[in-house]
Amino acid sequence: MTVTYQYQKAQDLSGEGYVITSAPITTHLIDVAASYRIKDRWTVNAGLPFISREWKGGPSHNPLNIVPPQYDSEFVDDGHFHGFFQDLRLGASYLLVTAPVTIEPYLEYGIPASDYPFFAASAVGRNLQTLEVGSTFAYRPPFLPWFFSMRAGYVLVDSVLGVDTDAMRVTADAVRFFNERIALNVFITSKNGGGVSPPQGTPDFTTEIWYRHDQIIRHNYATMGAGVDWALGERNVLNFTLLRMVHAEDVFELDEALSVSFSRPF
């Protein structure tokens, strides 16, 4: 079981060949995740994040100011923090190969845990169902204090207005063990998928595309980071991670992010 806290600060929406200057967005995230191994090869897992986000810009995403007004959509771009449970993750994996490279295919389903608003610069998500199919590959060289892994998955997303936002997500890690208690981790994460670019200039408030644009924008990115794992006793592990965005395409540029995780097996 793992509990993670993450702090993020993002600013300016980076499009294809242009940048839309924007106010900062501050995010606090708490994620609770658990996995359970069934016999030797099957593992089931679940996770649920709670996200609180604040937008310091103007009220450009007021659902009452579009045509027609969206009375069922909550207005959250008021300069204050608003928190929601985001998407519940339910998954399973199967340990297909154990040596010399570990191969573990997985399937993960995501469903909104609350009817959170998606029409907002400070929206905590897109409020769409997802299905991710992929595999984890891992290798630990014999007699070396290193561990390498890669997780690659294709994410199928609910279509909105006929726009396909399916995406490929890849994470690659390298871990260096220094002793029984300390390990250093470096990683890169990327997402690359379909969608549309954010509107430039004054949007047309009478279109369904404007109301749904946060659901169909590409949101492609690549981040790099480093972390330290610290074993507290025989069972507990504390992790500290820093990451930065190195590529942004139709997404708010992440200036900084810090996360702290606590893991414990039972």
Helices and strands as residue ranges (DSSP letters): E 2-14, E 19-20, E 25-38, E 42-55, E 82-85, E 87-94, E 102-112, E 130-139, E 146-157, E 167-177, E 182-193, H 208-216, E 220-232, E 236-249, E 251-263
